[in-house]
Amino acid sequence: MDTSLTAGAAPADGYPAEPAREVDINLARLHQMGMVTHDGGRTSVAEDFRIIKRPLLRNARAAVSGGVRHGNLIVVTSALPGEGKTYCAINLAMSIAMEKDHTVLLIDADVARPSVLRVLGLAPGLGLMDILLGNELNLAEVILKTNIPTLSLLPAGRNNKHATELLASHAMSQLLSEIASRYPDRIVIFDSPPLLLTTEAGVLASQMGQVVMVVESETTTQRQVKEALARLDNCARVDLICNKARAFPGEHYHGYYD
C-alpha cells in the first residue's frame, strides 16, 4: 500500500465520509519515478528545482515586507495538458519543503482533472471545492498532513460545474487572504488547470502573487505560448519553465513529466 489514511471507509463516490487528516507519501516510489524527495540525494532534477525555487522564495520573502502582494501564493500552470505542470508543482513543493525556514501547502486546483493526489499515490478526498461550496468545512478540516513535516496537501475536492464562478468568488478571495497571511513562513503552491483549456486557470492566476508557466520543449508552439501568456496579462510576476528539454550532444538528458 502506498498510503495510510486516518479516515473510515469511503462511500461509493470515492470520498471519505470524514476528511482524512494524515497521509503517508511513499517517498521511495516517488524517487523511483525520478521526482524530488528529501532523501533522494543530489539528482539532476533536484538540482534544477533548487535553481527554480530561489527567485520564487525571494519574491515570497518580499511579500512579507509588503513588496509583493500574495507573493507566497504561487500557481503552476501550462498552456495545454500534458506539459508537466503537475510534476513541476509537486517537485517544486518537495524542494521548498526542504528549506529550513518555510513550510509548504500544495493545493490541487485543477478541479476538473485533479491529479496531485493520484501522482502521489493517495486517494481523493474532500478539499477546495467543498470549502467554497459552503459545506460547513473549514480549511483545517480538509488539509492533509503528510509524513514530510513541512509539507501539507489540500485536495481539489468534488468537481462542480460552477468551478469558474467559485474560484472567482468572494469566498475564494477570503480563503486566499487567510492562506497567505495566517502563516508568514508558508509557501502555497497551486496546481492549476491549463490556460488554453479552461477559464478557471486565468481566474485563479489573477489572484496569485507569482505564476509559473510550464512549456513543453519542442511541442508547445510559439503561438500557443503567446496565447497563454496573453491570459496572464493581469499577473505581475510570470516565470517560465522549459520542460522535457533534450540535452545537447555529450550532456546527460533529463526531463520532467506529468
N, C-alpha and C positions, 0 to 999 in steps of 0.2 A: 504494500500500500504506500502511495506517495504522500498521503495526508492523514492527519488525525484531528478530527473536529470535535469540539466540546459542545455538540448540539445533538438533539434527538433525531429520530428518523425523519427523512424528508417526505413531504406529501407527493402526490402524483406529478405536480408541476416541476419537481426537482428542487424546490426551495425549502429550506428547513422551517419548521413551524416556529422556532425561535432562532434568532440570529446566532451563528457560531461566533464565539468570542476569541478563540485562539486556533491557529492553523500551523501545521508543521510543513515547511517547504523542504522538499527533498533536494538538498544542495548538491549532492553527488550526481543526481540526474541532470541538474542544470549545467554542472561542469562538463558532463559528457556531451551536452548539447552545444558546448562552446560558448557558454554565457559567463558573465562575471559573477564570481562568488567570493565570499570572504576568505576561504581557504584554497582558492583556485590558483594562487601563485601569480607571477607577473606574465600573463599571457599577452599576446598582441592586442586582443580585444580589450583586456583590462587596461592596457597602456593607452589605447585610443580613447577610452572613456575617461581616463584621468585627464587627458588633454581637453576633451569636450566639456567636462564639468567645470573647469576652472573659471572661465568668463561668466558662466551662469551663476556660480557661487558668489563671484564678486558683485554681480548685479543684485543678487539676493541680499547681500550684506548692505549694499547701498540703500535698499528698501527700508532697512531698519532705521537708518538715519534720515529717511524722508526723500531720498534721491530717486527711487524707482517705485512707483505705486504698485503694490502687489508683486513686487519683484521676486518674492519667494513662491509665486504661483507660476509654474512652467507647464505649458501644454506641448505635447509632442504629436505632430500630425504629418500628413503627406498629401500629395495631390490625388493619388489613386490607391486602391487597396493593393496589398502585396508588396509594398516598397520596403517594409521592415520597421514600421513605426512602433509596433508593439514590442518587438525585440529591442529596439533602441530605448524605449521608455523603461522597460524592465532593467536593462543593463545600466542605464543612467541612474535609476533608483538604487540599484545594488551598489554602484560605485560611490554615490553620495552617502549611502548608509555606512560606508567605511570611514567617513570623516569623524573626527573626534568631537566636533562642535555642532553637529547637525543630526536631526532625526528626519526621517522621510515618510511621507504618506503618499502611496501610489494609488491613484484613482482611475478605475476603468470607466471612462466617459464615452466610450464607443457603444452607446446604449443599444443600437440596432444589431451590432455584431460584436458583443463583448468577447475578448479573448485573453485578457491578462491572467485571469484565474485558470483558464484552460492551459495556457503555456506553462504556468507554474505548477500544473498538476493538481489543482484544487477544484472542489465542487462549487457550483454557482450559489449565490446567496443574496439575501436582501441587501440593498445598497442605495446608491444615489437617487435613482428614480423613486424609490419607496419613500425617501425623506421628502422629496419635492412634491409627491402626491398627497402629502399630509396624512400619512398613515400612522400618526402618533408615535413616530420613531424619532429619536434624536441621533446626532452623529455618533456619540459614544456607543450607542446600542448596535450599530452596524459595522463599525470599524473592526477589522480583524487584526489582532496582534499576531506576530509571527515568531518563529524561533530565531530570527535575527532581531535582537532587542531594539535596534534603531530603525526598523522598517515595519510599517503598518500598511494595511490594504483596505480600500473601500471598493466593493464590487459595484457593477453597474446597476444591479437590481433588475426588476421586471421591466421588460420593454413596454413602451407606451406610444401610441400613435401621435400624441401631442408632445413628443420629446423636445422639439424645437422651442415650442412655447414655454415648456417647463424650464429649459436651460436659459431662456431669456427673461424669466420671471423675477419678481421682486424677492421671492423665496430663495432663488438661486443666488442673487446678489448678496442677500443677507448671509447665506451659507458660506459664500466665498470670503466675505469680510471676516466671518467668525474663524474660518480655517486659516486665513492669512495672518490674523492678529493674535489669536489665542496663544500660540507658541512661537516666539520670535526666532527660535533656532530650527523650526520645522520647515523643510522644503517640500512642497506639494507638487507632484508630477501627475499630469492628466494624460492618459492615452485617449486621443481624440479620434472621431471619425475622419475619413479622408475628406479633404476640402472640396473636391470636384464631384463627390458622390452624394453629399448631404448638405443641408443648410445648417445643421446643428454645429458643424465644425467651425464655421465662421462666427456664429453666435458665441460659442464657447471661447474661441481665441480672442475675441474683442474684450473679454473680461479678464484676461490674463496679463501678468506683468511681463512675461517672456514667452516667445513662441520658438519652437524648434521644428523645422520642416525637414522631413527625411525625403531625399530624392534618390531614386534607384538609378545608379550609373548605367549608361548605355541603353536604358529602357524608357524612362520618362523623357518625353520630348521637351524641347525648349518652350514650345507653345503652351504645353500643359503646366510647366513650371511658372511661366509668366501669368497664366490664368489663375493658378492657385495663389500666387503672391498678390495678385490684384484683390483677392478676397481677404487679404490681411492688411489692407491699406490703413485701417484704423489702429493697427498694432505698432507700438513704438519700437519694440526690440524683436527682431526676427533673425534667427540663425539657421543656416542650412547644414545638414549632414549629407555628404555624398556617400551613399550606401552601396554595398556589393561591388565596390570598385576593384577592377583587376590590377594586380601589381605589375610594375614594369619588369622587363626581362631581367632575370637574375635576382629578383626580390621574391620574398615569400608572399603567397596570395592568401588573403583572408577577407571575409566579408560578413555582413550582418544579414540575418534572415528573419522574416516574420514567422 
